[in-house]
Amino acid sequence: MNIVEPIISCAMWEEAQHQKEKNQRAYTRDRVYLFFQKLKCTKCNKIMKCKGSGGIRKKYMYYTCEHCKLYYREDLVEECLENFILDLVGYDMIVKKYFFHILADKKEIKTEKYDKEIENLEKQKLIRLVAVKSDKNFSKTKQENYKICAIISNQK
């Protein structure tokens, strides 16, 4: 058999693999960042990075833009977002309270007249299609063009 002799011994190979596993780091975050990869810098529009400091009792988490040297504390971001959501819900409640009856009345627009007109136009189109199919002098290409136009008008 044509076997190439190993450059290193099997024992050295196993030792190298063992050392490789020891050198690898299992990186895990010990903090939970609420806005991880969700905040963008207001100046450069890049995603802000998470940072943290503090010990066992109190942990401080903040988001920073390394490009613009801008940072925000997570608790202040959370407070601003909470206030924004509460304002939005409050606005929605005010709109429903004062304007819902006006908006509800607008929905009841009578479309009977338009429905009848659409129905009449569809009947006229069908009559024209039947007339085209029954006409012996109507050429094949004109019939095909007419069919294509009918298909396109149905898609609209």
C-alpha positions as CSV (number, residue, x, y, z in Angstrom):
1,M,0.0,0.0,0.0
2,N,1.0,3.5,-0.7
3,I,0.7,5.2,2.7
4,V,2.3,8.5,3.4
5,E,4.2,8.5,6.7
6,P,2.7,10.9,9.3
7,I,4.5,14.2,10.0
8,I,3.7,14.0,13.7
9,S,2.9,11.1,15.9
10,C,-0.6,10.1,17.0
11,A,0.2,11.1,20.6
12,M,1.3,14.6,19.6
13,W,-1.9,14.9,17.4
14,E,-4.1,14.0,20.4
15,E,-2.3,16.4,22.7
16,A,-2.7,19.2,20.1
17,Q,-6.5,18.5,19.9
18,H,-6.8,18.5,23.7
19,Q,-4.9,21.8,23.9
20,K,-7.1,23.3,21.1
21,E,-10.3,22.5,23.2
22,K,-8.8,24.1,26.3
23,N,-7.9,27.3,24.4
24,Q,-11.4,27.7,23.1
25,R,-13.6,30.1,25.1
26,A,-17.3,29.4,25.6
27,Y,-18.5,33.1,25.6
28,T,-21.8,33.6,27.3
29,R,-23.4,36.9,28.4
30,D,-24.0,37.1,32.1
31,R,-26.5,40.0,31.6
32,V,-29.7,40.3,29.6
33,Y,-29.8,43.4,27.4
34,L,-33.4,44.3,26.5
35,F,-32.5,46.3,23.4
36,F,-29.6,44.1,22.1
37,Q,-29.0,45.0,18.5
38,K,-32.2,47.0,18.3
39,L,-30.9,50.6,19.0
40,K,-29.2,52.6,16.3
41,C,-27.1,55.7,16.8
42,T,-29.0,58.9,16.2
43,K,-25.9,60.5,14.5
44,C,-24.4,57.7,12.3
45,N,-27.3,55.2,12.2
46,K,-25.0,52.3,13.2
47,I,-26.2,49.6,15.6
48,M,-25.2,50.4,19.2
49,K,-23.1,48.0,21.2
50,C,-24.1,46.7,24.6
51,K,-21.8,47.4,27.6
52,G,-22.2,46.7,31.3
53,S,-20.5,47.5,34.5
54,G,-21.2,46.9,38.2
55,G,-21.0,44.0,40.5
56,I,-23.3,41.6,42.2
57,R,-25.6,44.1,43.9
58,K,-26.1,46.7,41.2
59,K,-25.5,46.2,37.5
60,Y,-25.4,49.1,35.0
61,M,-26.2,48.4,31.4
62,Y,-25.8,50.9,28.6
63,Y,-25.6,51.1,24.8
64,T,-22.8,52.9,23.1
65,C,-21.8,53.9,19.6
66,E,-18.1,53.5,19.3
67,H,-18.0,55.7,16.2
68,C,-19.7,58.7,17.7
69,K,-18.8,58.1,21.4
70,L,-22.5,58.4,22.3
71,Y,-24.0,56.3,25.0
72,Y,-27.4,55.7,26.6
73,R,-28.3,54.0,29.9
74,E,-30.6,51.1,29.5
75,D,-32.9,52.1,32.3
76,L,-33.5,55.5,30.7
77,V,-34.1,54.0,27.3
78,E,-36.7,51.6,28.9
79,E,-38.4,54.5,30.7
80,C,-38.6,56.6,27.5
81,L,-40.0,53.7,25.6
82,E,-42.5,53.0,28.3
83,N,-43.7,56.6,28.3
84,F,-44.0,56.6,24.5
85,I,-46.1,53.5,24.6
86,L,-48.4,54.9,27.3
87,D,-48.8,58.2,25.3
88,L,-49.6,56.1,22.2
89,V,-52.3,54.1,24.1
90,G,-53.7,57.3,25.6
91,Y,-53.9,58.9,22.2
92,D,-55.7,55.8,20.8
93,M,-58.2,55.9,23.6
94,I,-58.9,59.6,23.1
95,V,-59.4,59.0,19.3
96,K,-61.8,56.1,20.0
97,K,-63.7,58.1,22.6
98,Y,-64.3,61.3,20.6
99,F,-64.0,60.2,17.0
100,F,-65.1,56.6,16.8
101,H,-68.7,57.4,16.1
102,I,-67.7,59.8,13.3
103,L,-65.4,57.1,11.7
104,A,-68.1,54.5,12.1
105,D,-70.6,56.6,10.2
106,K,-68.2,57.1,7.4
107,K,-67.9,53.3,6.9
108,E,-71.6,53.0,5.9
109,I,-71.3,54.5,2.4
110,K,-74.0,53.2,0.1
111,T,-72.5,51.5,-2.9
112,E,-75.6,50.1,-4.4
113,K,-75.5,52.6,-7.3
114,Y,-71.8,51.7,-8.1
115,D,-72.5,48.0,-7.8
116,K,-75.3,48.2,-10.4
117,E,-73.1,50.1,-12.7
118,I,-70.3,47.6,-12.4
119,E,-72.7,44.7,-13.0
120,N,-74.1,46.5,-16.2
121,L,-70.5,47.0,-17.5
122,E,-69.7,43.3,-16.9
123,K,-72.8,42.3,-18.8
124,Q,-71.8,44.5,-21.7
125,K,-68.4,43.0,-21.8
126,L,-69.8,39.5,-21.8
127,I,-72.1,40.4,-24.7
128,R,-69.2,41.8,-26.7
129,L,-67.1,38.7,-26.0
130,V,-70.0,36.4,-27.3
131,A,-70.4,38.7,-30.3
132,V,-66.7,38.4,-31.1
133,K,-66.7,34.6,-30.8
134,S,-69.7,34.2,-33.0
135,D,-68.4,36.6,-35.8
136,K,-66.9,34.4,-38.5
137,N,-65.1,37.3,-40.2
138,F,-63.2,38.3,-37.0
139,S,-59.5,37.2,-37.5
140,K,-57.7,34.9,-35.1
141,T,-55.1,37.5,-34.1
142,K,-57.8,40.1,-33.3
143,Q,-59.7,37.5,-31.2
144,E,-56.5,36.7,-29.3
145,N,-55.8,40.4,-28.7
146,Y,-59.3,40.8,-27.5
147,K,-58.9,37.9,-25.1
148,I,-55.7,39.4,-23.8
149,C,-57.4,42.8,-23.2
150,A,-60.2,41.0,-21.4
151,I,-57.8,39.1,-19.1
152,I,-55.9,42.3,-18.3
153,S,-59.1,44.2,-17.5
154,N,-60.1,41.3,-15.2
155,Q,-56.8,41.6,-13.3
156,K,-57.4,45.2,-12.5
